[in-house]
Amino acid sequence: MGKLKIQLTDGTIEVTVPETVVQELDRQIRELWQKYQFPLPHKIPPWEYQHQGEIFLEVFGNLNSWANPMSAKILLTIRTDRLRLIYELPLTQFRQDLQDYSSHG
């Protein structure tokens, strides 16, 4: 397990998650990114990822609301028995945070 550092507008939050969680999130985001690169004749379904362990981590995005992946935002929820954080952040930043974890983990 490693610490995933997520950059927020006014700071950073670190979350301890299994490496497999980061790998799966990165894989799913890469697939979403490719859907933007190759326009589909229909809308992209909303995307959601959940991990339940010592912490609850959920990432949600309705990418149809954004013109391109560079402007898309996701909704991040991190919850424990003592903390609940719900935060909207750019998909590009979250993707970079996942890549930083992978390159430093």
Sine and cosine of phi, psi and omega as CSV:
sin_phi,cos_phi,sin_psi,cos_psi,sin_omega,cos_omega
0.00,0.00,0.59,-0.81,0.02,-1.00
-0.71,-0.71,0.11,-0.99,0.00,-1.00
-0.99,-0.12,0.86,-0.51,0.10,-1.00
-1.00,0.01,0.89,-0.45,0.04,-1.00
-1.00,-0.02,0.86,-0.50,0.00,-1.00
-0.94,-0.35,0.87,-0.49,-0.03,-1.00
-0.98,0.18,0.85,-0.53,0.08,-1.00
-0.97,-0.24,0.18,-0.98,-0.02,-1.00
-0.84,0.54,-0.68,0.73,-0.08,-1.00
-0.92,-0.40,0.35,0.94,-0.01,-1.00
0.23,-0.97,-0.34,-0.94,-0.05,-1.00
-0.66,-0.75,0.57,-0.82,0.15,-0.99
-0.84,-0.54,0.66,-0.76,0.05,-1.00
-0.94,-0.35,0.74,-0.68,-0.02,-1.00
-0.80,-0.60,0.77,-0.64,0.05,-1.00
-1.00,0.07,0.90,-0.44,-0.02,-1.00
-0.67,-0.74,0.42,-0.91,0.08,-1.00
-0.90,0.43,0.52,-0.86,0.01,-1.00
-0.85,0.52,-0.53,0.85,-0.01,-1.00
-0.89,0.45,-0.52,0.86,0.04,-1.00
-0.91,0.42,-0.73,0.68,0.00,-1.00
-0.90,0.44,-0.67,0.74,0.01,-1.00
-0.89,0.47,-0.68,0.74,-0.01,-1.00
-0.93,0.37,-0.67,0.74,0.06,-1.00
-0.87,0.50,-0.72,0.69,0.00,-1.00
-0.87,0.49,-0.68,0.73,0.01,-1.00
-0.89,0.46,-0.72,0.69,-0.02,-1.00
-0.91,0.42,-0.63,0.77,0.01,-1.00
-0.92,0.39,-0.62,0.78,0.07,-1.00
-0.87,0.49,-0.66,0.75,0.04,-1.00
-0.90,0.45,-0.68,0.74,0.05,-1.00
-0.89,0.46,-0.68,0.73,0.00,-1.00
-0.85,0.53,-0.67,0.74,0.00,-1.00
-0.91,0.42,-0.56,0.83,0.04,-1.00
-0.90,0.44,-0.55,0.83,0.08,-1.00
-0.94,0.35,-0.55,0.83,-0.04,-1.00
-0.95,0.32,-0.48,0.88,-0.03,-1.00
-0.85,-0.52,1.00,-0.02,-0.08,-1.00
-0.80,0.61,0.72,-0.69,0.01,-1.00
-0.99,-0.12,0.42,-0.91,0.02,-1.00
-0.96,0.28,-0.06,1.00,0.00,-1.00
-0.72,-0.69,0.16,-0.99,0.01,-1.00
-0.95,0.31,0.46,-0.89,0.07,-1.00
-0.99,0.15,0.78,-0.62,0.01,-1.00
-0.89,0.45,0.51,-0.86,0.09,-1.00
-0.82,0.58,0.54,-0.84,-0.07,-1.00
-0.92,-0.39,0.66,-0.75,0.01,-1.00
-0.57,-0.82,0.66,-0.75,0.07,-1.00
-0.75,-0.67,0.69,-0.72,0.05,-1.00
-0.74,-0.67,0.63,-0.78,0.14,-0.99
-0.76,-0.65,0.76,-0.65,0.06,-1.00
-0.86,-0.51,0.84,-0.55,0.02,-1.00
-0.38,-0.92,-0.68,-0.74,0.10,-0.99
-0.86,0.51,-0.53,0.85,0.10,-0.99
-0.85,-0.52,0.42,-0.91,0.13,-0.99
-0.98,-0.19,0.81,-0.59,0.00,-1.00
-0.82,-0.58,0.82,-0.57,0.03,-1.00
-0.74,-0.68,0.68,-0.74,0.06,-1.00
-0.81,-0.59,0.78,-0.63,-0.03,-1.00
-0.73,-0.68,0.64,-0.77,0.08,-1.00
-0.51,-0.86,0.72,-0.70,0.17,-0.99
-0.95,-0.32,1.00,-0.01,-0.16,-0.99
-0.95,0.31,-0.19,0.98,0.07,-1.00
-0.93,0.37,-0.29,0.96,-0.02,-1.00
-0.98,0.19,-0.12,0.99,-0.11,-0.99
-0.84,-0.54,0.56,-0.83,-0.06,-1.00
-0.94,0.35,-0.52,0.86,-0.04,-1.00
-0.35,-0.94,0.21,-0.98,-0.04,-1.00
-0.91,0.41,-0.39,0.92,-0.01,-1.00
-0.94,0.33,-0.41,0.91,0.00,-1.00
-0.96,-0.26,-0.13,0.99,-0.06,-1.00
-0.91,0.40,0.56,-0.83,0.07,-1.00
-0.83,-0.56,0.41,-0.91,0.04,-1.00
-0.84,-0.55,0.32,-0.95,0.08,-1.00
-0.95,-0.32,0.84,-0.53,-0.05,-1.00
-0.94,-0.33,0.77,-0.64,0.10,-0.99
-0.85,-0.52,0.79,-0.61,0.11,-0.99
-0.83,-0.55,0.81,-0.59,-0.07,-1.00
-0.65,-0.76,0.68,-0.73,0.18,-0.98
-0.78,-0.62,-0.09,-1.00,0.04,-1.00
-0.94,0.33,-0.23,0.97,-0.04,-1.00
-0.87,-0.49,-0.08,1.00,-0.12,-0.99
-0.56,-0.83,0.61,-0.79,0.16,-0.99
-0.66,-0.75,0.86,-0.51,0.04,-1.00
-0.85,-0.53,0.81,-0.59,0.10,-0.99
-0.83,-0.56,0.83,-0.56,-0.16,-0.99
-0.54,-0.84,0.68,-0.73,0.09,-1.00
-0.99,-0.11,0.77,-0.64,0.02,-1.00
-0.59,-0.81,0.36,-0.93,-0.01,-1.00
-0.89,0.45,0.68,-0.73,0.06,-1.00
-0.84,0.54,-0.63,0.77,-0.01,-1.00
-0.88,0.48,-0.63,0.77,0.01,-1.00
-0.93,0.37,-0.69,0.73,0.01,-1.00
-0.89,0.45,-0.65,0.76,0.05,-1.00
-0.88,0.48,-0.66,0.75,0.03,-1.00
-0.91,0.42,-0.64,0.77,0.04,-1.00
-0.87,0.50,-0.66,0.75,0.04,-1.00
-0.90,0.43,-0.67,0.74,0.01,-1.00
-0.92,0.39,-0.60,0.80,0.05,-1.00
-0.89,0.45,-0.65,0.76,0.05,-1.00
-0.86,0.51,-0.73,0.68,-0.04,-1.00
-0.90,0.43,-0.60,0.80,-0.04,-1.00
-0.98,0.18,-0.36,0.93,0.00,-1.00
-0.96,-0.28,-0.22,0.97,-0.06,-1.00
-0.98,0.19,0.00,0.00,0.00,0.00
